[in-house]
């Protein structure tokens, strides 16, 4: 199965999101609001954020909920808190996956 290739910026965004959630495990926000979770958000595009979210959702590090019709929020997958070392290994493996 092909995996989405992460740019360097998207990888940095993914790490920032996980780092923020590790410190604030109850945090939940929309795609737009997640900019607050990212270190140096002004240096990344919406595509970088979207790609990072797709990867984190695919690796079960993020969960998403429909807060209201058409309004999706993202937050930490509870599995991260149960098995944080495994979750971080999943994140680290993003760098070694082959693309496509």
C-alpha positions as CSV (number, residue, x, y, z in Angstrom):
1,X,0.0,0.0,0.0
2,X,1.4,3.4,-1.0
3,X,2.0,5.9,1.8
4,X,1.7,9.7,1.6
5,X,5.2,11.2,1.2
6,X,5.9,13.8,3.9
7,X,7.8,16.9,3.0
8,X,10.3,18.1,5.6
9,X,7.8,20.7,6.7
10,X,5.0,18.3,7.0
11,X,7.2,16.0,9.1
12,X,8.1,18.9,11.4
13,X,4.4,19.7,11.7
14,X,3.5,16.1,12.6
15,X,6.2,16.2,15.3
16,X,4.9,19.5,16.6
17,X,1.4,18.2,16.8
18,X,2.4,15.1,18.7
19,X,4.7,17.1,21.1
20,X,1.9,19.5,21.8
21,X,-0.6,16.7,22.5
22,X,1.9,14.9,24.7
23,X,1.9,18.0,26.9
24,X,-1.9,18.8,26.5
25,X,-3.6,15.4,26.1
26,X,-7.1,16.8,26.4
27,X,-6.6,19.3,23.6
28,X,-9.0,19.2,20.6
29,X,-9.3,21.6,17.8
30,X,-10.2,22.1,14.1
31,X,-7.8,22.0,11.3
32,X,-7.5,25.8,11.4
33,X,-7.1,25.9,15.2
34,X,-4.4,23.3,15.1
35,X,-2.0,26.0,13.9
36,X,-1.7,27.0,17.6
37,X,-0.2,23.5,18.2
38,X,2.6,23.9,15.7
39,X,6.0,25.4,16.3
40,X,6.6,28.2,13.8
41,X,3.2,27.9,12.1
42,X,3.9,30.8,9.8
43,X,6.5,28.6,8.0
44,X,4.1,25.9,7.0
45,X,1.3,25.7,4.5
46,X,-2.2,24.3,4.8
47,X,-1.0,21.4,2.7
48,X,1.8,20.7,5.1
49,X,-0.7,20.7,8.0
50,X,-3.2,18.6,6.1
51,X,-0.5,16.0,5.0
52,X,0.7,15.7,8.6
53,X,-2.8,15.2,9.9
54,X,-3.5,12.5,7.3
55,X,-0.3,10.7,8.3
56,X,-1.1,11.0,12.1
57,X,-4.6,9.8,11.5
58,X,-3.4,6.9,9.4
59,X,-0.9,5.9,12.1
60,X,-3.6,6.2,14.8
61,X,-1.8,8.9,16.7
62,X,-4.7,11.3,16.1
63,X,-8.4,10.8,16.3
64,X,-11.1,13.0,14.8
65,X,-14.7,13.7,15.8
66,X,-17.6,15.5,14.2
67,X,-18.3,18.3,16.7
68,X,-21.3,19.5,14.6
69,X,-22.4,18.8,11.1
70,X,-19.5,19.7,8.9
71,X,-17.2,20.6,11.8
72,X,-14.4,18.2,12.5
73,X,-12.1,18.4,15.5
74,X,-8.9,16.5,16.0
75,X,-7.3,15.3,19.2
76,X,-4.9,12.7,20.7
77,X,-5.8,9.1,20.1
78,X,-6.2,7.6,23.6
79,X,-3.9,4.8,22.6
80,X,-1.0,7.3,22.7
81,X,-1.5,7.6,26.5
82,X,-1.7,3.8,26.9
83,X,1.3,3.0,24.8
84,X,3.3,6.2,24.3
85,X,6.5,4.5,23.3
86,X,4.8,2.5,20.6
87,X,3.0,5.7,19.4
88,X,6.3,7.5,19.2
89,X,7.9,4.6,17.3
90,X,5.0,5.0,14.8
91,X,5.9,8.6,14.4
92,X,9.6,7.9,14.0
93,X,8.9,5.3,11.3
94,X,7.5,8.1,9.1
95,X,11.1,9.0,8.2
96,X,12.0,5.5,7.1
97,X,8.9,4.6,5.1
98,X,9.5,4.4,1.4
99,X,7.2,6.6,-0.6
100,X,4.7,5.0,-3.1
